[in-house]
Amino acid sequence: MSKKFVSAAALALPLALLLGGCATAGGAAAEDEVVRIGVVGAGDPYWETYAQAAADEGIQVEIVDFSEYTQPNPALSAGELDLNQFQHVIYLATYNVASDDDLQPIGATAIYPLGLYSSQYDSVEDIPEGSTVAVPNDESNQARGLLVLQSAGLIELQDGGSIFSTVADVLPESKVKVEALDAAFTATSLPDVAAAIINNDFVEDAGLSFDDAIATDDPSDPNALPYINIFAAKAEDADNPTYLKLVEIFQDTQEVTDGLQEASGGTAVLVKTPAEELAASLSDVEEDIRANQ
């Protein structure tokens, strides 16, 4: 998800009003019907641009705004939405397992890289052996931060690492030591550590620029795949041609992707990962979640 995942979303209509309309029966979108897409933060101007781009292609879209990330998936499952676009693969996998559901990704939008920053060193190669690097201590960002450090060659993780990795999985032969801190404090720890993984929300607050990162997720790295943001649909609608066309419109409309970049503060990395790869990643993550329950 974007940095909005942990920040306040735009205000939405009361839920009863928000879900007042009915989605298209069976997911089929006829010419005179509206495709309802649930998002968090519909106030971002690119959503209006997207709806117009879809209309230009003969598809009427209604962007349905939610104030909480817990709402769009149940609304999609209940048939109150046709699609939603607000989450990454891991979030969807967690929802599916917890709710015994089978929502599916049908297209990618962007990944928001998690960065490694340093006030002492200009590159990963300059970080001395045996020095300490800080990572956030919350479960999701700690695992992701550790995977960034592994991709950067600073650590090795037990069994290659996973979305459940913790500092306890850092192997002794790693180049650096890792300390887990509250996400709000990794930036302020920079004078005391060689480098730190800093959540997107705290980068600018710390007086840093996203361009200052000395390492980030590599969108082409398989470890980053579960963090790609997606369009999601009900399983029976995964091959709906209208919905797949809407993914294509989002990905290929320059004004939309420019707006997404602006809303992300320039942090978004646009991707067009095939739906089958996203679905395979979802299945893997769901299996991992069940195995760790």
N, C-alpha and C positions, 0 to 999 in steps of 0.2 A: 504493500500500500504506500501511498504517498505520505508525506509528513503530517498530513491531516489526520492520519490514523490516531494520533495521540493528542490532537488539538481540537478545539471546539469547532464543530461543523456549523454550516449555515442553518439558521432557524428554518424549521419545516412546518407545514400545516399540521394540525392535530391529526393523529393517526386515523381516526375514524373518517375524517374527510379525505385524508391522503389516499386511502385505499377505497374510496367510494365507488370507483368505476370497476368494470369487469374486464379482465384480459380476454383476448380472443380465444374462443373455445378451441381446444386442441392445439393451440399455438399457431394455427394457420392465419396468415395475415391477408385478408382480402383487400381489394383496392380502396374500399370505403371504410376500412377499419384502421385503428390506431395501434401502433406498437408502443407499449408502455415500458419504459426503461427506468429502473430505480437506481439512484445515485445518492451519494452523500456530498453535499456542497454544490447544488445546482446553480448557485449564484455565480459560479465561475463562468465568464462570458463565452467560453468555447462550447458550452453545452447548447446555447442558443444558436451559435454558428453551425454546430453539428446537426441540430434539428432542421435548419434551413437547407443544409447540404443534402440531408435525407429527402426532404420535400422536393428538392430539385431532381431527385432520382425517382420520384413518384411514391415515396414511402412516408406516410405521416407518422411522426414520432411525438410522444408525450414524455417529457423528462419529469419523473416523479422524485421529489426531494425528500430525504430522510435526515433526521437529526442525530440518529445513533446507528452505529455499524451493526447492531444486533437485529435491525429491522428488515433490511432488503432481502435477505435469504428466506426467512419465513414467508414474506409476502410473495416471493417468486414461487415457492413451493405450494402456496395456497391458490395460485392462479390469479393473484391480483396484479402481477406484473408478467411481462413476457420475457424480459431480460433484466439483468442488473450489471452494473459496472462500478465497482468500488473496492474490490478486494484482490489480494494475491492468492496464489494456489494454496498456500499453507492455511490461510484463513478459511477458504472454502473446504479444505479437507477436514479441518477441525470441526466445522459446522456439520458436514455430512456424517462424520462418525458420531458426534454427540446427538444428532437428531435422527439417525438412521435414515438419511436421505441420500439422493444420488444426483444432485445438481452437477452440471458438467460445464467445463470451460469450452467456449467455442471460438475464442480469438484472444489475442494479446494486445495490450496497449503500450505499457511502459514498465520499466523497472526503475526504482529510485535507489541508486547505489548508496551503500553505507560506507563511510569513509574513515580512513586512518589519518590522523593529524599529528604533527610534532612541532614544537616550538624550538627544538634544538637541532633537528636533522632535516636535510632537504630531500632525502631519498631513503627508501627502505634499506638499501645497501649500506647506508652510513650508520644504521642503528647497531651499536656494539653488542657482541655476544654476551649473554648473561644479564643484560639490562632488563628493565621491567616495562611492560606495556599494559595499559588499562583497557578493560572492556566493560560494557554495561552489565549489570548483574541481573536484569530481568531475563526470563527464560528465552524468549524469542530473539532478542537482540544480542544476548550473550552468545548463543549458538551461531548466529549469523556473523557476529564480529570475529569469532574464532575461525570461522571458515575464510573470512577475509585475510586474517593473519596467516593461515595455512597457505592460501593461494599466493600470498606475498613472500612465502619462503621463510617466515619467522618462526613458525611452530609446526609440529606434526601432531595430529590428533589420532587417538585410539580408533582403529578400524576405519581410518580415512575421514572420520567426522560425519556428523549428521545434524539435522535440525534439532536434535536433543543434546548436542554436545555441551559440556560444561568445562570449567577450568580444570576439573579433576581428570578430564580426558586428554589434557596436554601431556605429551610424552616427555620424559626426562631429557631426551637427546635434543629437544627443541633449542633453537638459537636464543630465545628470550624467555623470561618468566612472565606470567600473566596474572594480573590482579583484577578481580571483579569489583566494580564500584557502582553506586547508584548512577543511573544514566545522566542525571542532572549534574553530576560532579566529575564526569570523565574529562570534560573540557577544562575545568578549573584545576585538574590534577596535572596538566601539561608541564608546569615548571618542575614537577617532582618525578616525572616518568619520561622514558625515552619517546613514547608516543601513546596515543589513545584513540580508540574507536569512539566517535562522537555521533550520536543520533542527529539526523537532519534538523530536528527542532531546535537543537542547542548550538548549532554551528555559528549562525549569524549573531546569536545572543552573546557568544563568547568573543565576538570581534573577529571571527574568522570568515573566510570566503570558501565556498565549496571548491573553488579552484586550488585551495591550499592543500587539499588532500594528497597524501603521498602514495596512497593505495585505496582502491575501492573494489566492490564486487566487479567481476568481469561478467557481463551479460551472456557471454558465450560459454562460460564455465557451467558445467552441469549442476554444480552446487548452488548456482544462482537461480536456476530454473523455477524453484518453488516460490520465489519472491517476485515473479512477474505478475503484474496486474492484468486482470482478465475481464472479458464479458462472460457471464454465466447464464445458462438456460436450463430448463428442465431437461432430463435425459431424453425424453421423447421428441424434443425440439432441437436436438443437437445438430441435425442436418437440415433444418428449415432453411431454404434458400433465401428467404427474405432476411432472416436474422444474420445469416452469413454475409449477405450483401451489406448489412448495416455495420458489421465489423470492418469490412473492406472500405466503406465510406469513411469511417473514423480514421483508419490507418492511412488512407490515401488523400485526405483533404488537407492541404497545406495550412489553411487558416485554422483548422481544428488542432492540428499537432503543434502549430506555433502557439496557440492559446494554451494548450496543455503545458508547454514548456514555460510560458510566462507564469502560469499559476503555480508551477512547481519551483519557481525561483531558479530555473535553468538546470535543475538537478535530474530531470527525467531523461532516461535513455530509451528512445522509442524502439520497440521490437515488433517483429511480425512472426513470432514463433508459431509454427503450425499447430493447429488444434489437437492433432493426434499426439504431439509431444507434450502438450499441456495436460492432456487426459492421462497419459502414461505417468507423468510426474504426480498428478493428483492421486492416482491409484497407489503409487509408491509411498507417498506421504501418509495416505489413509492407513496403509498396511503398517507403517512405522508407528503411527499413533496407537493403533490397536495393540501392537506388540508391546508398547510401553505403558499401557493402562494397568 
